[in-house]
Amino acid sequence: MEVVITSETGQAGRIGAQIVTDLIRKRPDAVLGLATGSSPVAIYDELGRLVQAGELSLAHARGFMLDEYVGLPEQHPECYRSVIERDFVAKVDIESSNVHGPDGSSNDIQAACAAYEKAIAEAGGVDVQFLGIGSDGHVAFNEPGSSLASRTRIKTLTAQTRADNARFFGGDVEAVPQHCITQGIGTIMEARHLLLIASGEGKAEAIHHLVEGPISARWPATILQMHPHVTVLLDPSAAGRLEHVGYYEQTYAAKPDWQRF
């Protein structure tokens, strides 16, 4: 696991976008794992800038979303398909038809979950998976207690998660769906490169467990310690509980240029 503590505004977005740029140069039809929420927006913004400047094209890339609410129509502004369209697709030149998400409107959710797993596999798997982290250590909608070997499935949202997400629904917690479809932790762990970005003091405890704590379903993100290629991009506040900040800074500063990303 590589921990990068950024010191400049926009640095995390630039690093994340550079990882994608290097991948696309090698494989124009690469598969990107797309996350919603505020964490990856800095990367999406920088990718959009590069595309608009003619320095990058995602025209042949493909994308798979981490999760989707159950029961929200696709045209709903907080349906995650709509969010990804706003936050990512509209900023770059990827084809909307090449961005896939689990079918939260299906009448057979179990079949929809199995179909999504199959679609990811048939695409060759995810090359770079964007991730955020919850203050309780969840990734995607894999809340504390989730199986560390789980696959795409339906999950019931906790009261805390619904309360946290109510701000996107006009403050009305009752408008937040009770269920979602989410990639499982086992599914996420099959991506070839995991790119997690976090900022703010509210994420510091979860980051401490992710990087330096024992692996436990109590903090689901800790399983990322078992992945061979993980990049964690943090601002100083999110890194505030880490005990070995000096080590992370020194190793990143001394990293050979050929191994930079």
C-alpha positions in Angstrom: 0.0 0.0 0.0 1.4 3.4 -1.0 0.3 6.3 1.1 0.7 9.8 -0.6 0.1 12.8 1.6 -0.6 15.8 -0.5 0.3 19.3 0.5 -1.1 21.4 -2.4 -4.6 22.1 -3.4 -5.5 19.9 -6.4 -2.5 17.6 -6.1 -4.5 14.5 -5.3 -6.6 15.1 -8.4 -3.6 15.6 -10.5 -1.9 12.4 -9.2 -5.1 10.4 -9.7 -5.5 11.7 -13.3 -1.9 11.0 -14.1 -2.5 7.3 -13.1 -5.4 7.2 -15.5 -3.5 9.0 -18.2 -0.6 6.5 -18.0 -3.0 3.6 -18.1 -4.8 5.0 -21.2 -1.6 5.5 -23.1 -0.9 1.8 -22.6 -4.4 0.6 -23.1 -6.9 3.0 -24.7 -9.8 0.7 -24.0 -9.0 0.4 -20.3 -11.8 -0.3 -17.7 -12.3 2.3 -15.0 -14.1 1.6 -11.8 -16.2 4.7 -11.0 -17.2 5.9 -7.6 -19.7 8.6 -6.6 -19.4 11.0 -3.7 -17.1 14.0 -3.2 -13.9 12.1 -2.9 -13.2 11.3 -6.6 -14.5 14.6 -8.0 -11.1 16.2 -8.0 -9.8 13.4 -10.2 -12.8 13.6 -12.6 -12.3 17.4 -12.8 -8.6 17.0 -13.8 -9.4 14.3 -16.3 -12.0 16.7 -17.8 -9.3 19.4 -18.0 -6.9 17.1 -19.8 -9.6 15.9 -22.3 -10.6 19.5 -23.0 -7.0 20.4 -23.5 -6.5 17.6 -26.0 -4.0 15.8 -23.8 -6.1 12.8 -23.1 -9.0 10.8 -24.7 -11.3 8.4 -22.9 -13.3 7.8 -26.1 -12.5 4.1 -26.1 -12.4 3.5 -22.3 -15.1 1.7 -20.4 -16.5 2.3 -16.9 -18.3 0.3 -14.2 -20.0 2.0 -11.3 -19.5 0.8 -7.7 -23.1 0.9 -6.6 -26.6 2.1 -7.2 -29.7 2.8 -5.2 -32.6 0.4 -5.4 -35.9 1.8 -6.6 -34.8 5.2 -7.9 -35.7 5.8 -11.5 -32.7 6.4 -13.8 -33.8 10.0 -14.4 -33.8 10.9 -10.7 -31.0 13.4 -10.0 -29.6 11.4 -7.2 -29.7 8.0 -9.0 -26.0 7.2 -9.1 -26.2 6.8 -12.9 -27.3 10.5 -13.0 -24.5 11.5 -10.6 -21.9 9.7 -12.7 -23.2 11.4 -15.8 -22.9 14.8 -14.2 -19.6 14.3 -12.3 -17.7 12.2 -14.8 -19.2 11.5 -18.2 -20.2 15.1 -19.0 -16.6 16.3 -18.3 -14.8 13.8 -20.6 -15.3 12.2 -24.0 -16.3 8.7 -22.8 -19.4 7.3 -24.5 -22.3 7.0 -22.1 -23.1 3.6 -23.5 -19.6 2.5 -22.3 -20.5 3.3 -18.7 -22.3 0.5 -16.9 -24.0 0.3 -13.5 -26.0 -2.3 -11.6 -29.7 -2.3 -12.4 -31.4 -0.9 -9.3 -34.8 -0.9 -11.0 -34.8 -4.6 -11.8 -37.7 -6.8 -10.7 -35.1 -9.5 -10.0 -32.3 -7.9 -7.9 -30.4 -11.2 -7.4 -30.3 -11.7 -11.2 -29.3 -8.1 -11.7 -26.4 -8.6 -9.3 -25.2 -11.8 -11.0 -25.5 -10.1 -14.4 -23.3 -7.2 -13.2 -20.6 -9.5 -11.9 -20.7 -11.3 -15.3 -20.4 -8.0 -17.2 -17.4 -6.9 -15.3 -15.7 -10.3 -15.9 -16.5 -10.2 -19.6 -15.0 -6.7 -19.9 -11.7 -8.2 -18.6 -12.0 -6.8 -15.0 -11.4 -3.3 -13.7 -8.0 -1.8 -14.4 -8.2 1.2 -11.9 -10.9 1.3 -9.3 -11.6 4.7 -7.7 -12.6 4.5 -4.0 -13.7 6.8 -1.2 -13.9 5.7 2.4 -16.6 6.3 5.0 -15.9 7.6 8.5 -16.8 4.1 9.7 -14.4 2.5 7.3 -16.9 1.4 4.7 -16.1 1.2 1.0 -18.8 1.4 -1.6 -21.9 0.4 0.5 -20.0 -2.4 2.3 -20.8 -1.3 5.9 -19.0 -2.5 9.0 -19.7 -6.2 9.4 -19.8 -6.9 5.7 -18.1 -10.1 4.5 -14.6 -9.4 3.3 -15.2 -11.9 0.5 -18.6 -10.5 -0.6 -19.7 -10.1 -4.2 -22.2 -7.7 -5.8 -25.4 -7.9 -3.8 -28.3 -5.9 -2.3 -27.6 -4.2 1.0 -29.8 -2.4 3.5 -28.6 1.1 4.3 -27.9 1.9 7.9 -29.8 4.7 9.6 -26.5 6.6 9.8 -25.9 6.3 6.1 -29.4 7.4 5.2 -29.0 10.4 7.5 -25.7 11.3 6.0 -27.2 11.1 2.5 -30.3 13.0 3.3 -28.5 16.2 2.3 -28.7 15.1 -1.3 -32.5 14.6 -0.9 -33.4 18.0 0.4 -32.7 17.0 4.0 -35.5 14.4 3.9 -34.2 11.1 5.3 -37.4 9.4 4.3 -36.6 10.1 0.6 -33.4 8.2 0.8 -33.8 4.7 -0.4 -33.5 1.9 2.1 -31.6 -0.4 -0.2 -28.8 -0.4 -2.7 -26.9 -2.7 -5.0 -23.2 -2.6 -4.3 -20.1 -4.3 -5.6 -18.8 -6.6 -2.8 -15.4 -6.3 -1.2 -14.3 -9.5 -3.0 -15.4 -7.9 -6.3 -13.5 -4.6 -5.5 -10.4 -6.6 -4.6 -10.2 -8.1 -8.0 -9.5 -4.7 -9.7 -5.8 -4.5 -10.7 -5.2 -1.1 -9.1 -7.1 0.4 -6.2 -7.0 4.2 -6.0 -8.5 5.6 -2.7 -8.8 9.3 -2.1 -9.8 10.9 1.2 -9.8 14.4 2.8 -10.8 16.0 6.0 -10.5 15.3 9.7 -13.6 13.3 9.6 -11.9 10.5 7.7 -8.7 10.4 9.9 -9.8 7.6 12.2 -10.9 5.4 9.3 -7.6 6.1 7.4 -5.7 5.2 10.5 -7.4 1.8 10.6 -7.1 1.3 6.8 -3.3 1.9 6.7 -2.0 0.9 10.2 -4.7 -1.2 11.9 -5.5 -4.9 11.9 -7.7 -6.4 9.1 -11.2 -6.6 10.4 -14.8 -6.5 9.1 -15.4 -3.8 11.8 -13.4 -1.6 9.4 -14.1 -3.1 6.0 -11.5 -1.0 4.1 -8.7 -2.6 6.1 -8.9 -5.6 3.6 -7.2 -3.3 1.1 -3.9 -4.1 3.0 -4.1 -7.5 1.2 -4.2 -6.0 -2.3 -0.9 -5.9 -4.2 -1.4 -2.4 -5.7 -3.2 0.2 -3.7 -2.6 4.0 -3.8 -4.0 6.1 -1.0 -4.2 9.9 -1.6 -4.7 12.0 1.5 -4.7 15.6 2.6 -2.9 16.4 5.9 -6.2 16.4 7.8 -7.2 12.9 6.7 -3.6 11.7 7.5 -3.8 13.3 11.0 -4.1 10.0 12.9 -1.4 8.1 11.1 1.6 7.2 13.3 4.2 6.9 10.5 3.6 10.1 8.4 7.4 10.8 8.1 8.0 7.4 6.7 5.2 7.7 4.1 6.5 11.2 3.0 10.1 10.0 2.8 9.4 6.9 0.7 7.2 8.8 -1.7 9.7 11.6 -2.1 12.5 9.0 -2.8 10.4 7.0 -5.2 12.2 6.4 -8.6 10.6 8.3 -11.5 10.0 5.1 -13.4 8.0 3.8 -10.5 6.2 7.1 -9.8 2.7 5.7 -10.5 
